Amino acid sequence: MDKSTFSILFIMQKGKPNAEGNAPIFARITINHQMTHLATRYYLPPERWLPKEGRTVGRTKEEKEVNAYLDNLRGLIFAKYNEMFLAGEVVTARKLKCRLISKDEKSMTLLELFDDYIKNYAKLVGHTTSKVTHDRYLLVRKRIVEYMGAEYNRSDISVNEVNPKFINGFEIFLRTQFNLSTNYVMKTILKFKSVYQVAIDNGWAQKNPFANFKFRYEHTERGYLTMEELTILMQKAMPSKRLEQIRDVFVFSCFTGLAYCDARALTHEHIITGSNNRPWLRTHRQKTSAPVDVPLLDVPLQILAKYEDCSGNDRLLPIPANQKCNDYLKEIAAICGIEKRLTFHLARHTFATTVTLTNGVPIESVSKMLGHRSLKTTQIYAKIVNDKLAEDMTNLSTRLQHLAM
């Protein structure tokens, strides 16, 4: 086994002084031209540092103490490197640093990794992500725990015990135990991969077990209501106030494109006067923090006026929990004779296809109103509209065959 190139250099980062003007000292570890820096937690005046020697001037008691510490640290780094090398490990600068600060694969478990990731992710809720996404990471952690208990009879494992077999087994577990769709399983494993990447980036994991995993997604049709179905829904008398209320907020989303969480969070401050002197909605998507600007058509304005004094808490609309909404929408679909699976999110698809794109609204405008960060996401709806157009023209061609010359 050839020994890798290895060096230790003590440096002072003069560009990062503390409040007293003292600069920090770091150990620069280089292995095979890859370097990392290890903090010594010592600060000194820059003029007392000798860059070529990698030491202090050494005249004061404090400086002598620093030099002695650096000598001991150098010996410790060399000893840890030799220990890893003689054990047959492939030593990298990052792995050596992690071992020195006791954050190696022996001390980092999979659930510790998840807990640390979720703790940091929670700080981003309301800024760059939503609580819904945060909770999905919690669910992935729960599924991992269930999988380890069922298949390995263990409550936790080290990060380096995660291998391709573990990942493939987790996929099978999700499919067989919970009867999940392919796309849901792939999204779950993708979140698992995002968490595990932290272990790879920090040198806590020796290999990337996801390197050869193939993420396979199935094409799914985006459901939406046709104009005929939407009209029936709007005009049908509801047998109870609660169903009428849910129908109205669903229709509101059909004409604004708002997702459930964004519609539920609307308050009066989100209503502005647009460039056409008409009311607009101005908000941000909770899922992506992308800005959303939607001119309010007559239908959503009428709904807002209807519930002006009914919502409370300054909210514009009285919208219950998402599960209740979807349960009530099933009843509404049956009452209206709509055979499609009616969910609140279907309203967003209906806005993109039936209300806007089908009526000639440019796709760039639709993308902005939906709060999409990429036009490619909106183009999914454009494909649906084109498919419907092709189907309609094929039917027309069949009906006009007798007119052929």
Secondary structure, DSSP 8 states (H G I E B T S, - for coil): -----EEEEEEE-TTS--TTS-EEEEEEEEETTEEEEEEEEEEE-GGGEETTTTEE---SHHHHHHHHHHHHHHHHHHHHHHHHHHTT----HHHHHHHHTT-STTT-BHHHHHHHHHHHHHTTBTTTB-HHHHHHHHHHHHHHHHHIIIII--S--BGGG--HHHHHHHHHHHHHHH---HHHHHHHHHHHHHHHHHHHHTT--SS-TTTT--------------HHHHHHHHHS--SSHHHHHHHHHHHHHHTT---HHHHHT-BGGGEEE-TTSSEEEEEE-TTT--EEEEE--HHHHHHHHHTTTTS-TTBSS----HHHHHHHHHHHHHHHT--S---HHHHHHHIIIIIIGGGT--HHHHHHHHT-SSHHHHHHHHHHHHHHHHHHHHHHHHHTGGG--
